[in-house]
Structure formats: structure tokens, C-alpha cells
Amino acid sequence: MKICTIKDVLEAEVLCCEEEIGRHVYSACGSDMMSDVLAYVKDQAVLLTGLVNPQVIRTAEMMDMICIVFVRSKKPSEEMLAMAKESGIVLMTTDKRMYDACGLLYQNGLVGKKVTNG
């Protein structure tokens, strides 16, 4: 799914790196626990989160994520915007709750990867 489609589906506002919204993501992860993101996200993905701190950007960089959507109208700090711009990570915000945002993306064809333990 293209990032611009995610923007439309979630009625999101692009906060930085708008020139990158033509890129594709192949899975999604919804979490406020960055340790779970580090443990379970294996491919380029979009991260949906309500957590707003620099660790979110650092985690996305480590996992080669190309888009972060902040749910519940959360907005990143100027420091986070600068970090994301430097890494080319699209940041967006939506007024949707995490559950609703994940459900809308799933309903529109963006599925997560199967989680295996071990």
C-alpha cells in the first residue's frame, strides 16, 4: 500500500517528508511498546503509535521503517521532526484511535506479518 493511500484512509495529516508519500509499505505494526516493535517487525512497515518521544524515531530507523502514524491526534516534537527528516521517515498524525486506525488499514488491504514465537 502506498503511504499516500494510508494518509487518505486514516484522514491523516503529513507532518514531514511529504515528498516520500509515493513509497510503498508492505505491513503495519500498531504498538506503544518499542520493545515489541524491535522483536516482531521484520520488513519495511508503517508504525502506528500513540507514544511521542525520540525513541520512536530511533526504533523506526533501526527497523528500516519508512512511515510513522501518530494516533489520537498526537504530535511529535520539533526534535522528532528533525530526526525523521534526516532519516527520510514520513510522519503523520490522525485523530483515529489505534484500534480503529489498524482496522481501517487492514480492511483496505494492509495486513501484518504472521508472528512466530521462538
N, C-alpha and C positions, 0 to 999 in steps of 0.2 A: 504494500500500500504506500502511496506517496504521502509525504509529510503534509502537502497541501490538502490532501483528502482528509487526513486526521484533523487538520485545522477546521475544515468545513464540518465534519461530523460532530466535533466537540464544540463547535461555535467558539473556537479559541482565538486569542489574540497573540500574534507573534511578537515577542519581546526583543529578540536578536537573531541575527543570521538569516533573515528572510530570504536572502539570495540562495539559500540551501533547501528551500521547501519543495523543490522538484525531485529530491532524492527519495529513494525507497527504503522502507524498513520492512523487516520480514517477521518480526514477532514483537510482542509487548510484554512489559512487566509492570505490575502495579504493586508498589511497596513503599513503606516509610522506613523499612529496616535495610540499611545499605549492606549489612552482612548477608542478608538473603539475596540481594542483587548480585553480590560478589560470588555467592555459592551456586546460583542457579541460572544466571543469564550467560549464554554461551555464544550467541550470534548478535550481529548488529540489531539493535532493538530500540524501541521507544520506551522510556521510563515514565510512568505516571506516579506522582508522589505528592504528598502534602507537606513533606519535610523541606524546609527552606534554610539550608546552610551550605557553606562551601564544600562540605564533604560529598554532597550530591553531585556536584560538578566533577570532583576528583574521581568519584566512583564511576561516573559515566565515561570519563576519559580512559580509565583503566580497562573498561569493558568494551571499548570501541563503540559506544552508543552515539547516535547522531542526533537525538532529539529527546528533550525532557519536557513533559507537560506537568505543570503545577496545577493541582486540583483545588477546589474550594476557593477560587479567586486569589490564591497565594501568589505573591510577587517576590522575585529574588532581589537581593541587594545589588548595589552598583558593583561591588566586588565580584559577585557571582556572574553578573552580566559580562564584566570584563574577562573573567576566566573562560566563560563559554565562547565569547567572540574569538579569543585567542585560539581556542581548540576547534572552532567551526561547528559547535553544537547549537542546534536550534533550540531556543527556549520559548515556550508558550504558556499561557495561563488560560484556564477555563473555570467557569463558575460551577461546573458539574462536580458532584461528589465522586470519589474514587470508584465506588461500585458502579455507578451509572456510566462513568466515562469508559471503564473497562468493558462493560456490557455493550455499549454502543460500538466500540471498536470491534469487538468480537462479532457482533451482529452484522457488521459491514465487511467482514472477511479477514480481519487481522487477528490471527489466533496465536496463542502462546505455544511454546515448545513443551513437549512432554517432560515432566520432571522425573528423574530416576534417582532413587536413593542408593548411595554406595559409590 
